[in-house]
Amino acid sequence: MNSFSMNTLAKALPSVCRQSQSQAASLRTIRPLSTSSNVLASFRDRTRSMESQILNRDAESSSESSPLSAITKMMQGDSSSSSASRVRSDYARLAESLEADMMKNPYADRAPPHHLHVFCHKHNTMITLTRPNGNPLMSLGCGNIGFRKAGRSGFDPAYQLSSHVMSQISERGYLMDIKRLEIVYRGFGKGREAFTKVLLGNEGRNIRGLVSRVTDSTRVKFGGTRSRKVRRLG
């Protein structure tokens, strides 16, 4: 159907030929020989070539800057290479950061400590060994070694109890698990000085080296109820 007949028919029947005109116009816009496949093929080729260049460049850079090659060059005496100097600078920065972390938290790379609680009351002395999570392993007082009532409050019972606890820690094999030990004092009874002398003496030679910290957890009263009247004789 030529263009003259289409125009004549459109003038005669405009409402009928409106749709056919739009279809014909759309058909005329399509090229008879499309080159989209050639364009896509060339685009794929360029993309693949760029990818291969990037991968080859990355592989070369990684092989040049790998720690193994740098260390090998350093072992061979090639100290003038840029990769060796880069590796040395990286190790220096790493050492500086580790040193800074150790200064902030000196016990960050160590195991959590066990705790040895020494409760020094004026009438008795209690010693308790606990795991790092607080679970008790052993708890002994002066009454467990034969002292009764008023006999438990004194320097000698506390000294004997401290020596007994040191020997029990060694005999029960707790030293195999204890990497660090924290001494926690509570109270200002006579057992405080007795335990300190035992720890610094011959009885505490196996435990003294494990002590990493000594703390005091004595209760301090702020306000509250009125204290008992101080006993005065005479």
C-alpha positions in Angstrom: 0.0 0.0 0.0 1.6 3.2 -1.2 1.6 6.6 0.6 -1.0 8.1 -1.9 -3.6 5.5 -1.2 -3.0 5.7 2.6 -3.5 9.5 2.6 -6.7 9.2 0.5 -8.1 6.5 2.8 -7.1 8.6 5.9 -9.0 11.6 4.5 -12.1 9.4 3.8 -12.1 7.4 7.0 -10.0 9.2 9.6 -11.3 7.3 12.6 -10.6 3.9 11.1 -7.1 4.6 9.8 -5.7 6.3 12.9 -4.5 3.1 14.5 -2.9 1.8 11.3 -1.0 5.1 10.8 0.6 4.7 14.3 1.6 1.1 13.6 3.1 2.0 10.2 5.0 4.9 11.7 6.5 2.6 14.3 7.4 0.1 11.7 9.2 2.8 9.6 11.3 3.8 12.6 12.9 0.3 12.9 16.0 -0.2 10.9 15.9 -2.9 8.3 19.4 -4.2 9.4 19.9 -3.8 13.1 23.5 -3.4 14.4 22.7 -3.9 18.2 24.3 -7.3 18.3 27.5 -5.9 16.9 27.5 -3.1 19.4 26.9 -5.5 22.3 29.7 -7.8 21.1 32.2 -5.0 20.9 31.1 -3.7 24.3 31.6 -7.2 25.8 35.1 -7.4 24.2 36.1 -4.1 25.6 34.8 -5.1 29.1 36.7 -8.3 29.0 39.9 -6.7 28.0 39.6 -4.1 30.7 38.9 -6.8 33.3 41.9 -8.8 32.2 44.1 -5.8 32.4 42.9 -5.0 35.9 43.3 -8.6 37.1 46.8 -8.8 35.7 47.8 -5.5 37.3 46.4 -6.6 40.7 48.2 -9.9 40.5 51.5 -8.1 39.7 51.0 -5.7 42.5 50.0 -8.4 45.0 53.0 -10.5 44.0 55.3 -7.5 44.5 53.8 -6.4 47.8 53.2 -9.8 49.3 54.8 -10.3 52.8 56.4 -13.6 51.7 58.3 -12.0 48.9 59.3 -9.0 51.0 60.6 -11.3 53.8 62.5 -13.3 51.2 64.1 -10.2 49.8 65.0 -9.1 53.3 66.6 -12.5 54.0 68.5 -12.2 50.8 69.9 -8.8 51.8 67.8 -6.6 49.4 67.2 -3.9 51.9 66.9 -1.2 49.2 63.6 -2.6 47.8 60.5 -0.6 48.4 58.5 -3.6 49.4 60.9 -4.5 52.2 60.8 -1.0 53.6 57.0 -1.1 53.4 56.8 -4.3 55.3 59.2 -3.0 58.0 57.1 0.1 58.4 54.0 -2.0 58.8 55.6 -4.1 61.4 56.8 -1.0 63.2 53.3 0.4 63.2 51.9 -2.9 64.5 54.5 -3.0 67.3 53.6 0.6 68.3 49.9 -0.2 68.4 50.4 -3.3 70.5 52.6 -1.4 72.9 49.9 1.3 73.2 47.3 -1.3 74.0 49.5 -2.9 76.6 50.0 0.5 78.2 46.2 1.0 78.4 45.4 -2.5 79.6 48.5 -4.4 80.9 46.6 -7.6 81.6 44.6 -7.8 78.4 46.5 -10.8 77.0 46.5 -12.8 80.3 44.1 -15.3 81.9 41.6 -14.0 84.5 42.9 -14.4 88.0 41.8 -16.7 90.8 40.9 -15.0 94.0 42.1 -15.8 97.6 39.8 -14.0 100.0 41.2 -13.5 103.5 38.5 -12.5 106.0 40.2 -11.3 109.1 37.6 -10.9 111.8 38.5 -10.0 115.4 37.1 -13.4 116.5 38.1 -15.7 113.6 39.9 -15.9 110.3 38.4 -17.3 107.1 40.3 -18.1 103.9 38.5 -18.9 100.7 39.9 -19.8 97.3 37.6 -19.1 94.3 37.7 -19.5 90.5 37.8 -16.4 88.3 34.0 -16.6 88.0 33.5 -16.6 91.8 32.8 -20.3 92.4 34.6 -21.5 95.5 37.2 -24.2 95.4 38.1 -24.3 99.1 37.0 -22.4 102.3 38.6 -23.0 105.7 38.6 -21.3 109.0 40.4 -21.6 112.3 37.7 -24.0 113.5 38.5 -26.5 110.8 42.0 -27.0 112.2 41.0 -27.7 115.8 40.5 -24.3 117.4 37.3 -23.7 119.3 35.4 -20.6 120.5 37.7 -17.9 121.9 40.8 -19.8 120.8 40.1 -19.0 117.2 40.8 -15.3 117.7 44.5 -14.9 117.8 47.7 -14.6 115.8 48.8 -18.2 116.2 45.5 -19.8 114.9 45.6 -17.5 111.9 49.2 -18.3 111.2 48.5 -22.1 111.3 45.4 -21.7 109.2 47.3 -19.7 106.5 50.1 -22.4 106.4 47.5 -25.1 106.2 45.7 -23.4 103.3 49.0 -23.0 101.4 49.8 -26.7 101.7 46.3 -27.7 100.7 46.5 -25.6 97.5 49.6 -27.4 96.5 48.4 -30.9 97.6 45.0 -30.6 95.8 46.6 -29.6 92.5 45.1 -26.2 92.2 48.5 -24.7 91.2 48.0 -26.5 87.8 45.0 -24.3 87.0 46.0 -21.1 88.7 47.9 -18.8 86.3 47.3 -15.5 88.2 46.2 -15.0 91.8 44.6 -12.0 93.4 44.7 -11.6 97.2 41.6 -9.9 98.7 41.8 -8.8 102.3 38.8 -8.0 104.4 39.0 -6.7 107.9 41.8 -5.7 110.2 42.0 -8.6 112.6 45.2 -10.4 113.7 44.9 -12.8 110.8 45.8 -10.1 108.3 49.4 -9.9 109.5 49.6 -13.6 110.1 48.6 -14.4 106.5 51.0 -11.8 105.1 53.9 -13.4 107.0 53.0 -16.9 105.8 52.8 -15.7 102.2 56.2 -14.0 102.4 57.7 -16.9 104.2 58.8 -20.3 103.3 55.3 -21.7 103.2 54.2 -19.4 100.4 57.1 -19.9 98.1 55.0 -21.7 95.5 52.1 -19.2 95.6 54.0 -16.0 96.0 55.1 -15.8 92.4 51.5 -16.2 91.1 50.2 -13.1 92.9 49.3 -10.4 90.4 47.4 -8.0 92.6 46.5 -7.3 96.3 43.2 -5.5 97.0 41.3 -4.6 100.2 37.5 -5.1 100.3 37.0 -4.0 103.9 33.5 -2.6 104.4 33.3 1.1 105.0 30.2 2.5 106.6 28.5 5.6 105.3 25.5 6.6 107.5 23.2 3.9 108.4 22.1 2.9 111.9 24.0 4.0 115.0 27.0 1.9 115.9 27.2 0.0 119.2 28.8 1.7 122.2 32.5 1.1 122.5 33.2 -1.2 125.3 35.4 0.3 128.0 36.9 -1.6 130.9 37.5 0.2 134.2 
